[in-house]
Amino acid sequence: MTRVCCFGAYDPGYPRHRILRAGLERAGIEVSEARVPERRLLFRYPALTVAFARAGRDADVVLVPEFRHKDMPLARLLAGRRRLVFDPLVSRYDTLVSDWGLHAEGSLQAAWNRLIDRVALSLADRVLCDTWAHGALYESLGVPHARLARVLVGAEDAFFATPATAPGGPVRLVYLGGFLPLHGTLTIVEALARLEHQPGLPAFEAELAGTGIELEGARARARDLGLTRVSFPGRVPYERAPAFLGRAHIVLGAFGAGAKAGRVIPHKVYQGLAAGRAVVTGDGDGVREVFEPGVELELTPRGDAAALAATLARLIADPREREVLGRRGRARALEVATPERVGRSLLEAIGAPGGRAAGAHAA
């Protein structure tokens, strides 16, 4: 049996980690944790060393979960001859500089975050990417293609168990996320404004739930536009997310105009598909790797409120199209995005028993 030790100051409740761990455990892989809370490096590294001595000594594979770039040097040291697998999920430079704009291009902070990316990625025996489009970014940061393995994000069982939407009432559009720039929530608000002024459209309402750096901007824009069918209910606890999506007829994905939005397939897209809802998200190479536009979900040009409004208007007016799209999307999600399927592709990536050659990827 291959034994996997998850290592770092990661969040055990983050959906990506929950899905990967569930997939491994259902495949019969023994999973241990050498984890400590987030804290300064000076205190984190000694605590992680102790945790690894307790939980990781018998591991065959050390897995560093999402966002833990700064834990990779210690992971490499402690892993020794064990296989070290890194699941970055994002590039720090791409996120903090290109997407969020927290640091200017060419600044010392930008250079520092690019260096963190390069060092962390270079230390891994295997680097996971959620799409090959995202993997191409890691290649530009120095990762040979042969060391990449695609492991899709997927969705947890509770989303696949979401019942059909109750009949009656207005058509409900739902966004559930972190109001990040890549989600393009301002584009969503602009599109909803166009829908509110479109005559003859069936009754609809939109809920934009969650918190994040663009929430106040989205609320302010909705107020400026005088929107009456849009609400911002705030944070939804993760355990309530399946039920919240269960109220939706249409699930909204990510519409940011930046390059990152075109490379990734966010959790919310997989969750909406798993729930059997009609999903609309921004176009990009990443999503086209896995899903067929117009068959399993709808794609619109990212950052284009007019195009998004036109697609939503069509779906609001056509319950049959929503039903067919949701059914086909769920069928595809069952093929590639369950914890079992994600776990199988992870086994292939780490070369564990039950997987094919390392580096193979999900369909």
DASULVEN-V525557 format. One record per residue. N is the residue number from 0. RES is the residue in one letter. SS is DSSP state (H for helix, E for strand, L for the rest). PSI is psi in degrees with one decimal (* if undefined). OMEGA is omega in whole degrees, 0 to 359 (* if undefined). Layout:
# DASULVEN-V525557
N|RES|SS|PSI|OMEGA ; N|RES|SS|PSI|OMEGA
This chain:
# DASULVEN-V525557
0|M|L|136.5|172 ; 1|T|L|132.1|178 ; 2|R|E|130.0|183 ; 3|V|E|130.7|175 ; 4|C|E|120.2|175 ; 5|C|E|130.4|192 ; 6|F|E|132.5|172 ; 7|G|E|-177.3|179 ; 8|A|L|51.0|185 ; 9|Y|L|168.2|178 ; 10|D|L|111.0|183 ; 11|P|L|-15.0|179 ; 12|G|L|-2.1|181 ; 13|Y|L|135.3|187 ; 14|P|H|-41.9|180 ; 15|R|H|-47.2|181 ; 16|H|H|-41.9|180 ; 17|R|H|-42.3|182 ; 18|I|H|-45.5|179 ; 19|L|H|-45.3|181 ; 20|R|H|-44.1|179 ; 21|A|H|-41.5|179 ; 22|G|H|-42.2|178 ; 23|L|H|-45.9|184 ; 24|E|H|-36.8|179 ; 25|R|H|-21.3|176 ; 26|A|L|3.4|177 ; 27|G|L|14.8|180 ; 28|I|L|133.3|176 ; 29|E|E|124.2|183 ; 30|V|E|127.3|174 ; 31|S|E|169.0|182 ; 32|E|E|124.7|167 ; 33|A|E|85.4|190 ; 34|R|E|143.5|172 ; 35|V|L|160.1|176 ; 36|P|L|158.0|176 ; 37|E|L|131.7|177 ; 38|R|L|174.7|181 ; 39|R|L|149.6|185 ; 40|L|H|-38.9|183 ; 41|L|H|-34.1|180 ; 42|F|H|-29.8|185 ; 43|R|H|-44.2|184 ; 44|Y|H|-47.4|177 ; 45|P|H|-41.1|181 ; 46|A|H|-39.5|178 ; 47|L|H|-36.4|178 ; 48|T|H|-44.0|177 ; 49|V|H|-43.7|181 ; 50|A|H|-40.0|180 ; 51|F|H|-36.9|178 ; 52|A|H|-31.5|181 ; 53|R|H|-39.5|190 ; 54|A|H|-18.1|189 ; 55|G|L|-0.1|187 ; 56|R|L|-35.5|183 ; 57|D|L|6.1|183 ; 58|A|L|146.8|172 ; 59|D|L|-27.6|183 ; 60|V|E|136.4|173 ; 61|V|E|122.5|181 ; 62|L|E|118.3|176 ; 63|V|E|113.8|185 ; 64|P|L|-178.3|187 ; 65|E|L|141.2|172 ; 66|F|L|0.1|188 ; 67|R|L|46.4|180 ; 68|H|H|-42.4|185 ; 69|K|H|-10.9|177 ; 70|D|H|-6.3|184 ; 71|M|H|-40.1|179 ; 72|P|H|-44.1|178 ; 73|L|H|-38.4|179 ; 74|A|H|-41.9|179 ; 75|R|H|-42.3|180 ; 76|L|H|-46.3|183 ; 77|L|H|-31.2|181 ; 78|A|H|-32.9|181 ; 79|G|L|-120.7|181 ; 80|R|L|-3.2|177 ; 81|R|L|154.8|177 ; 82|R|E|129.9|179 ; 83|L|E|119.4|182 ; 84|V|E|130.6|180 ; 85|F|E|129.4|177 ; 86|D|L|79.1|187 ; 87|P|L|-34.4|185 ; 88|L|L|-36.4|177 ; 89|V|L|160.8|164 ; 90|S|L|132.9|177 ; 91|R|H|-43.7|180 ; 92|Y|H|-48.3|182 ; 93|D|H|-39.3|183 ; 94|T|H|-54.2|188 ; 95|L|H|-28.4|183 ; 96|V|H|-59.9|186 ; 97|S|H|-39.6|186 ; 98|D|H|-57.7|184 ; 99|W|L|-22.6|181 ; 100|G|L|26.9|180 ; 101|L|L|-27.2|179 ; 102|H|L|141.3|182 ; 103|A|L|145.5|172 ; 104|E|L|135.1|178 ; 105|G|L|-3.2|180 ; 106|S|L|166.8|177 ; 107|L|H|-37.6|178 ; 108|Q|H|-37.9|177 ; 109|A|H|-45.6|179 ; 110|A|H|-39.5|180 ; 111|W|H|-43.2|181 ; 112|N|H|-32.9|174 ; 113|R|H|-39.3|178 ; 114|L|H|-42.5|178 ; 115|I|H|-44.0|177 ; 116|D|H|-52.7|186 ; 117|R|H|-44.6|181 ; 118|V|H|-49.0|183 ; 119|A|H|-45.5|182 ; 120|L|H|-34.1|183 ; 121|S|H|-21.3|185 ; 122|L|L|-15.1|185 ; 123|A|L|144.0|170 ; 124|D|L|-30.4|178 ; 125|R|E|132.1|177 ; 126|V|E|125.3|178 ; 127|L|E|142.4|172 ; 128|C|E|144.9|182 ; 129|D|L|-21.2|170 ; 130|T|L|159.0|175 ; 131|W|H|-28.9|176 ; 132|A|H|-39.6|176 ; 133|H|H|-36.7|177 ; 134|G|H|-33.2|178 ; 135|A|H|-33.1|176 ; 136|L|H|-43.4|178 ; 137|Y|H|-36.1|176 ; 138|E|H|-39.5|179 ; 139|S|H|-18.1|178 ; 140|L|L|10.7|171 ; 141|G|L|3.5|181 ; 142|V|L|121.4|175 ; 143|P|L|143.2|182 ; 144|H|H|-33.6|182 ; 145|A|H|-19.8|179 ; 146|R|H|-0.6|178 ; 147|L|E|148.2|172 ; 148|A|E|132.1|180 ; 149|R|E|123.6|175 ; 150|V|L|111.3|186 ; 151|L|L|158.9|182 ; 152|V|L|-50.5|177 ; 153|G|L|-172.7|181 ; 154|A|L|154.4|181 ; 155|E|L|164.2|186 ; 156|D|H|-37.2|185 ; 157|A|H|-31.4|179 ; 158|F|H|-36.3|177 ; 159|F|H|-22.3|181 ; 160|A|L|3.7|182 ; 161|T|L|127.1|180 ; 162|P|L|167.3|178 ; 163|A|L|152.9|179 ; 164|T|L|136.8|179 ; 165|A|L|140.9|180 ; 166|P|L|159.4|177 ; 167|G|L|165.3|178 ; 168|G|L|176.7|180 ; 169|P|L|160.6|174 ; 170|V|E|128.1|184 ; 171|R|E|126.0|176 ; 172|L|E|132.5|185 ; 173|V|E|129.3|165 ; 174|Y|E|130.5|178 ; 175|L|E|108.6|185 ; 176|G|L|-163.9|188 ; 177|G|L|13.3|179 ; 178|F|L|46.9|178 ; 179|L|L|157.0|179 ; 180|P|H|-37.9|182 ; 181|L|H|-18.7|179 ; 182|H|H|-19.4|177 ; 183|G|L|44.9|183 ; 184|T|H|-27.7|175 ; 185|L|H|-36.3|174 ; 186|T|H|-40.6|177 ; 187|I|H|-46.2|181 ; 188|V|H|-43.7|179 ; 189|E|H|-39.6|179 ; 190|A|H|-41.2|180 ; 191|L|H|-32.9|177 ; 192|A|H|-40.3|177 ; 193|R|H|-38.8|181 ; 194|L|H|-37.9|181 ; 195|E|H|-25.9|182 ; 196|H|L|10.7|181 ; 197|Q|L|116.0|183 ; 198|P|L|148.7|174 ; 199|G|L|1.5|181 ; 200|L|L|136.8|177 ; 201|P|L|158.7|181 ; 202|A|L|137.9|177 ; 203|F|E|162.2|172 ; 204|E|E|151.7|183 ; 205|A|E|136.6|175 ; 206|E|E|120.2|178 ; 207|L|E|99.3|190 ; 208|A|E|147.2|178 ; 209|G|L|-178.2|176 ; 210|T|L|160.3|180 ; 211|G|L|-177.0|191 ; 212|I|L|-18.7|180 ; 213|E|L|8.4|182 ; 214|L|H|-50.7|184 ; 215|E|H|-36.2|177 ; 216|G|H|-39.7|179 ; 217|A|H|-42.2|178 ; 218|R|H|-44.3|181 ; 219|A|H|-41.4|180 ; 220|R|H|-39.1|178 ; 221|A|H|-39.2|177 ; 222|R|H|-44.1|181 ; 223|D|H|-35.6|182 ; 224|L|L|-4.7|178 ; 225|G|L|33.9|183 ; 226|L|L|136.3|182 ; 227|T|L|-11.4|183 ; 228|R|L|14.6|183 ; 229|V|E|132.1|176 ; 230|S|E|156.7|179 ; 231|F|E|86.2|186 ; 232|P|E|-3.5|178 ; 233|G|E|-160.8|185 ; 234|R|L|136.0|173 ; 235|V|L|118.6|178 ; 236|P|L|142.3|187 ; 237|Y|H|-37.0|181 ; 238|E|H|-18.6|178 ; 239|R|H|-2.2|184 ; 240|A|H|-43.0|178 ; 241|P|H|-43.0|179 ; 242|A|H|-36.3|179 ; 243|F|H|-45.0|177 ; 244|L|H|-25.6|179 ; 245|G|L|-16.9|177 ; 246|R|L|-9.7|189 ; 247|A|L|148.3|163 ; 248|H|L|-32.1|181 ; 249|I|E|130.5|178 ; 250|V|E|130.9|182 ; 251|L|E|134.9|182 ; 252|G|L|-123.5|185 ; 253|A|L|133.4|187 ; 254|F|L|13.6|180 ; 255|G|L|146.1|184 ; 256|A|L|-13.1|182 ; 257|G|L|162.1|184 ; 258|A|H|-33.7|183 ; 259|K|H|-40.0|181 ; 260|A|H|-27.0|179 ; 261|G|H|-14.3|182 ; 262|R|H|-26.6|191 ; 263|V|L|163.5|170 ; 264|I|L|104.0|187 ; 265|P|L|160.8|177 ; 266|H|H|-41.9|186 ; 267|K|H|-30.7|178 ; 268|V|H|-48.9|178 ; 269|Y|H|-39.4|182 ; 270|Q|H|-43.6|178 ; 271|G|H|-39.5|177 ; 272|L|H|-44.4|179 ; 273|A|H|-36.5|181 ; 274|A|L|-5.9|179 ; 275|G|L|23.8|178 ; 276|R|L|157.1|172 ; 277|A|E|123.1|183 ; 278|V|E|134.2|175 ; 279|V|E|128.4|179 ; 280|T|E|171.8|182 ; 281|G|E|147.4|182 ; 282|D|L|153.6|177 ; 283|G|L|163.1|181 ; 284|D|H|-35.8|183 ; 285|G|H|-52.7|184 ; 286|V|H|-31.1|179 ; 287|R|H|-17.1|175 ; 288|E|H|-30.5|193 ; 289|V|H|-35.2|188 ; 290|F|L|148.2|181 ; 291|E|L|116.4|181 ; 292|P|E|141.2|178 ; 293|G|L|-8.7|180 ; 294|V|L|-50.0|183 ; 295|E|L|-17.4|175 ; 296|L|E|169.5|178 ; 297|E|E|138.0|177 ; 298|L|E|141.5|176 ; 299|T|E|155.3|177 ; 300|P|L|131.2|182 ; 301|R|L|137.7|180 ; 302|G|L|5.1|185 ; 303|D|L|96.3|183 ; 304|A|H|-36.4|181 ; 305|A|H|-43.5|179 ; 306|A|H|-40.3|178 ; 307|L|H|-43.3|180 ; 308|A|H|-40.7|180 ; 309|A|H|-42.5|179 ; 310|T|H|-44.4|180 ; 311|L|H|-38.9|179 ; 312|A|H|-41.8|179 ; 313|R|H|-43.8|181 ; 314|L|H|-36.9|177 ; 315|I|H|-37.8|184 ; 316|A|H|-10.2|189 ; 317|D|L|88.3|180 ; 318|P|H|-32.5|179 ; 319|R|H|-42.6|178 ; 320|E|H|-40.1|177 ; 321|R|H|-43.1|182 ; 322|E|H|-45.3|181 ; 323|V|H|-44.2|180 ; 324|L|H|-44.9|180 ; 325|G|H|-40.5|181 ; 326|R|H|-44.5|180 ; 327|R|H|-38.3|178 ; 328|G|H|-41.1|179 ; 329|R|H|-39.8|179 ; 330|A|H|-41.6|178 ; 331|R|H|-39.3|178 ; 332|A|H|-37.7|177 ; 333|L|H|-30.2|179 ; 334|E|H|-36.8|192 ; 335|V|H|-12.7|196 ; 336|A|L|8.8|174 ; 337|T|L|160.0|176 ; 338|P|H|-35.7|179 ; 339|E|H|-44.9|181 ; 340|R|H|-41.6|178 ; 341|V|H|-42.6|178 ; 342|G|H|-37.2|179 ; 343|R|H|-41.5|179 ; 344|S|H|-30.3|175 ; 345|L|H|-40.0|176 ; 346|L|H|-41.7|178 ; 347|E|H|-39.8|183 ; 348|A|H|-39.2|184 ; 349|I|H|-2.6|178 ; 350|G|L|28.9|182 ; 351|A|L|159.4|174 ; 352|P|L|139.8|183 ; 353|G|L|-12.6|177 ; 354|G|L|165.1|175 ; 355|R|L|-163.3|181 ; 356|A|L|145.2|179 ; 357|A|L|139.6|180 ; 358|G|L|-10.4|176 ; 359|A|L|164.2|185 ; 360|H|L|164.7|181 ; 361|A|L|156.2|180 ; 362|A|L|*|*
